[in-house]
Amino acid sequence: MESLEHEDDVVVYTKLPNGFYINTPMGKYNPDWAVAFREGSVKHVYFVAESKGNDLENSQLRGSEESKIECARRHFKAISDNGYIYDVAKDYKTLYDIVAK
């Protein structure tokens, strides 16, 4: 995600601390990044989970991690009113494609 540093659409990004978590039935889940994008004059914040490896095939995720990610998706959908988007992205292009749709 170091490429975020050079993207004009990114207002700010940060690695989330361990104290930021979502309670799930499988335990605490910590998304990796918070990213704010500029869209016109409005800033939108998106939480992004970064997975291990270069390919984000679900088979590469440990079972509990995959379940926690699904819980996080449902959590952000329930609280967001479309103000927050949560998903898994392996690089900036994937992230931007998710938030631009």
N, C-alpha and C positions, 0 to 999 in steps of 0.2 A: 504494500500500500504506500510505499515511499513515493510513488509517482504522484500522489495527491499534492505534494509540495509544488508541483509545476503546473497544475491545472487552474485556469482562470475561473472556472465555475465553482471551485471549492473556496468557500469563505474561510472556514477553519475546520480542523479535524483534530481528534485526540484519541489516544489509546485509553480505553475506559479502565478505571481502577478495579481491583477485586471487590471493593465494597459496592460496586454497581452490579446488581444481579436481578434476575427474575426468578421468583419461586416457581418451581415446577413439581409435579408429582415425583419426579426422579431426583430431586434435589435442586440446589441453586445452579443457575446457568448465567455465565458472564459473557455477554456480547463483547467483541474485541474493540470495536471502533465506533465513535460518534462522528458524523460528518455533516457539516452544514453547507448546503449549496446555495448559490445566488441564482434566483429566478426573477428577473426584473428587479424590483426593489424589495422583494420579500425573501427572507431567508427560510429555508426548509431544512429541518434536521432529520437525518436518517441514521438509524443504528444498523451496523453491518457486522455480521459474524464472519470471521475469517477461519477457513478450515485448513487442515494440514494437507500438504501435498500440492501438486500443480493442477490436478484434476479434481473437481468437486463432485465426483460421482458419489451417490449416497452409500455405495458399498465401501467406500474408503472411511466413512465415519464410524466410530464405535457406536453400538446400538443405543446406549444411553445418550450420547451426544446428539445423535440424529433425532431422538425423541425430544430432547430439550430444545433443539432448534425448532421443531414443529410447535412445541408449546410457546416459544417466543414469537413465532409467526402469528399464532392465534391471539396471544397477549396483546401485541401491538395492533393487530386488526381490531380487537375489542375496544381498546382505549383511544385509538387514534382519530377516528372520524376522518380518515384519510390524511391526517396531518403528519403522521410518521409512517415511514415504510421500513420494514425490517426484512432482510433477506441475506442470503449467503452470496458473496462475490469473491472471486479469486484474483481480480485485478480491477483497475480503474474503468476500463471499457465495459466490463460486465456490470460493475456498479452503476455507471452512468446509464447503460441500457435499461437497467431495472428502474431507476428513478425517473427516467425520461418518458417512460411509457404512459 
